[in-house]
Amino acid sequence: MRCYDCATESGISTEAHATCAACGAGICLTHTVEGYAQEPVKATLGNPSARRGHGRRMFCSKCAPDYLAQAGLVAGGMLRAG
């Protein structure tokens, strides 16, 4: 599998090392953004509405901003660029 972002942005053929958890595109290490599974938690005063679950999720650079917005996270929180 080849990296979709590399092919569409620069026309080069790069080996994919992961698959985006949101869109399913193949992604190389340069375009991979690492996130974590979210578990919804009962929202009470002083408790977060989601907590980090077990496992990781890999996102492409196009889907990562949507993941951040949906999870209510800020950049540098629970995501790490590849």
C-alpha positions in Angstrom: 0.0 0.0 0.0 1.2 3.5 -0.8 0.7 6.8 1.1 -2.3 8.6 -0.4 -1.2 12.1 0.9 2.3 11.8 -0.7 0.8 10.7 -4.0 -1.7 13.6 -4.2 0.5 16.3 -2.7 3.8 15.7 -4.4 3.3 12.8 -6.9 5.8 10.6 -5.2 5.3 6.9 -4.3 6.0 6.3 -0.6 5.3 3.1 1.3 2.4 3.4 3.8 3.0 2.4 7.4 -0.5 2.8 8.8 -4.1 3.2 7.8 -6.1 6.2 8.8 -8.7 5.3 11.4 -11.2 7.8 10.0 -11.0 7.6 6.2 -9.0 4.3 5.6 -6.3 5.9 3.5 -2.8 4.5 3.6 -0.4 6.9 5.3 3.4 7.2 5.7 5.2 8.2 8.8 5.4 11.8 7.7 1.6 12.1 7.3 0.7 10.0 10.4 -0.8 11.7 13.4 -1.2 9.4 16.5 -4.3 9.7 18.7 -5.9 7.6 21.3 -9.2 5.9 21.6 -11.8 7.9 23.6 -14.2 6.5 26.1 -17.2 8.6 27.0 -17.6 9.2 30.7 -20.7 10.4 32.5 -20.3 14.1 32.6 -20.4 15.4 36.2 -18.9 18.4 37.8 -15.1 18.1 37.9 -15.0 15.1 35.7 -14.0 15.0 32.0 -16.6 14.1 29.4 -14.1 11.6 27.8 -11.1 9.7 29.0 -8.2 8.1 27.2 -9.1 4.5 26.3 -6.8 1.5 25.6 -5.0 1.5 22.3 -3.9 4.0 19.7 -5.5 5.4 16.6 -3.6 6.7 13.6 -5.0 9.5 11.5 -3.9 11.2 8.3 -3.0 14.8 8.4 -6.4 15.6 6.7 -8.6 13.8 9.3 -6.6 14.8 12.4 -8.2 18.3 12.8 -11.7 16.7 12.7 -10.6 14.2 15.3 -9.4 17.0 17.6 -12.7 18.9 17.2 -14.8 15.8 17.9 -12.8 14.7 20.9 -12.6 18.3 22.3 -8.8 18.2 22.5 -6.3 20.8 21.7 -3.2 20.3 19.6 -0.4 18.9 21.7 -2.9 17.2 24.0 -3.5 13.6 23.1 -2.1 13.7 19.5 1.4 13.4 18.3 2.5 14.0 14.8 4.6 11.3 13.1 
